[in-house]
Amino acid sequence: MNIEHWLRLWRVPGIGPITFFALLDRFGSPEAALNASAAGWREAGLKNAQINALAAGRDGDISADLDWLAQEGNDVVLYGSDRYPSLLCNIPSPPPLLYTCGDSSLLRYPQLAMVGSRHPTQGGQGNAKAFARHLAAAGVGITSGLALGIDAAAHEGALQANGVTIAVAGTGLDRIYPARNRTLAHEIASEGLLVSEFPIGTIAKPGNFPRRNRIISGLSLGVLVVEAAKKSGSLITARIANEQGREVFAIPGSIHNPLARGCHQLIRQGAKLVETADDILEELGPLLQSAELSVPEQVLDEDSASADVDPEHQALLQHIDFEPTAIDTIITRSGLTADVVSSMLLIMELNNLVAAETGGYYVRVG
């Protein structure tokens, strides 16, 4: 397969996956599709705007793609090749090609998608890292979208376990979005894999991210939603995963936490409620039989974590909820002075027993 014809056809404006495969079915190859007549394109079902774009783009410039491909670690995996992930083949409208940066063989590694809020609570962020560490240590790749919040925490947790993580981008792979995750993206490219269906030079646009989400779920055996509001892009990913026949998991939270409501909605709709990473491993067990899975130590053992805690701090913990608790409420419940509580909370935060939230709230994490 001549990759240049694939790249050129894929760059034609208005040619998405459905039209791309319609042209392949009609003409047999991207080269033949590019060289067809306007009448042939019309017979393939193309509209006038697409026909005009094809006529103008049949000799389109793909130098940016080729220059990028010449760099070490960069690759393009074509639909129909042995390297293309089989799970992704079976979704509606799979991407005709995948730009990759890193170890492209990881495309066929058993994966779980993890998604959630871009502005999670400290507890939600901690859960994402802990679940990702545990699952990655057990031999499950962690796939997400490189966004701020839960996505980044999931990637970081997998990297901390020296496990596999795959980031699916909504831009060309010559661009990092958001820019704040540039360092994380470079680490993923070095230790795991960056993936995109978008040509080199593609900037971030709102419409890119729902398209990206179908790849996140399509590569994976299931999707775990960690924290999500009722109107969240994560719920779109969960819906797509369900349509693709993937397992959907959700972590429940406090009824007072707006970021738990999306997860609760998913659970009411049939998603599997999970409290530990082992719940996911047990559910996916039959699908993971081909992988050599180890059983790691628990990421967080509540008894051992609290065994060495100062008794006074342990007592104060009983007055702090696993949801944002106002410092005034903690003072009232404990009967201690504001100065004493503030001092103890500072030490407890340093010891990862509590996490500070905005507005003078604290959340128990240990």
Secondary structure as UniProt FT lines:
FT   HELIX           3..10
FT   TURN            13..14
FT   HELIX           17..27
FT   HELIX           30..34
FT   HELIX           38..43
FT   TURN            44..45
FT   HELIX           48..57
FT   TURN            58..59
FT   HELIX           63..69
FT   TURN            72..73
FT   STRAND          74..78
FT   TURN            79..80
FT   TURN            82..83
FT   HELIX           86..89
FT   STRAND          97..102
FT   HELIX           104..108
FT   STRAND          111..115
FT   HELIX           122..137
FT   TURN            138..139
FT   STRAND          141..144
FT   TURN            148..149
FT   HELIX           150..160
FT   TURN            161..162
FT   STRAND          165..168
FT   TURN            173..174
FT   HELIX           179..181
FT   HELIX           182..191
FT   STRAND          193..196
FT   TURN            200..201
FT   TURN            206..207
FT   HELIX           208..218
FT   STRAND          222..225
FT   HELIX           233..243
FT   TURN            244..245
FT   STRAND          247..250
FT   TURN            255..256
FT   HELIX           258..260
FT   HELIX           261..268
FT   TURN            269..270
FT   STRAND          272..273
FT   HELIX           277..284
FT   HELIX           285..288
FT   TURN            289..290
FT   HELIX           302..307
FT   HELIX           311..317
FT   TURN            318..319
FT   STRAND          325..326
FT   HELIX           327..334
FT   HELIX           338..350
FT   TURN            351..352
FT   STRAND          354..357
FT   TURN            358..360
FT   STRAND          361..364
//
